[in-house]
Amino acid sequence: QFQNKHSRNNGASRMTISVLQKKPKLILEPYPHFVIEDALPQDVYEQLEQEWPKEQLLSTEPFDQGICYRLKADEMLKPGKVSNAWKEFTEYHTSMEFYKEMMEILGELVPHVEDLTLSPRGWDNGNDMIGTDCQTVMHKPIDFSSRTAHIDNPREIYAALLYMPYMDDKSTGGEFQIHETHHNILEVNKNGGRAVNEKAGKVVKTVPYKPNTLVVFCNNSTRCVHSVSSRKDVVLHRRSVNIIAEFNRVAKRKMFEVKENRR
């Protein structure tokens, strides 16, 4: 549990753990996104940093050709799996309350909650239309990009990325990059992480890999191309938190069609 005023005894205290409490301005070009520096109160951030679930993460099977460890909400929410503070953080950022916060910023770009139900992925009863997730993530120390230009799963509604580098991380790179794309992406390499390398436009915005920095984008079209810049002089894992909401398969979201090339 978060210390002192950050316990979840009421709605006001819950808001102190929200990554959206600064209420940012939505930027629409080249696609809807926003960035928040110092997203969490410093004491909240420091507690989460100190209680980072490293051992739990590194005991999982790595993703993405063995370079990325992810501890997803279905595990984070289990009793005793992570610290109380991390469990509380995960509960809030997979909740309807947080979805409504996101809706206040993204407006008509996201579905209205009156018509929908949601639950953390892995904890739903099969009837909820939206699945949410809050993942702690660690990428292995590598001197190249962990994610080249790509688009996300078309069922995804929004994605938030909170950076939590080690305090003594002296590496450079690992930044979130937003690409300019003039046309809808009609074909991706699914086995390559929905990569669109040959179609990606130039990088028009870079979000530094800095502590307590949040970047969020609305996945409302196939033009939401993004990447991670190459890291250099790497010794330590790259740490972050991914917070997402997506339509479950049964919702059959078809806002756009993407031909997935499985070559």
Secondary structure, DSSP 8 states (H G I E B T S, - for coil): --SGGGSSSSHHHHHTT-TTTT----B-SSSSEEEESS-S-HHHHHHHHHT--HHHHHTS--BTTTTEEEE-HHHHTSTTTS-HHHHHHHHHHTSHHHHHHHHHHHGGGS--GGG--EEETTS--S--SEEEEEEEEEE---SS-SS-SB---TTEEEEEEEE---TT---B---EEEE--SS---EEEGGGTSB-GGG---EEEEE---TT-EEEEE--STT--EEE---BS--S-EEEEEEEEEE-GGG---SS--EEE--
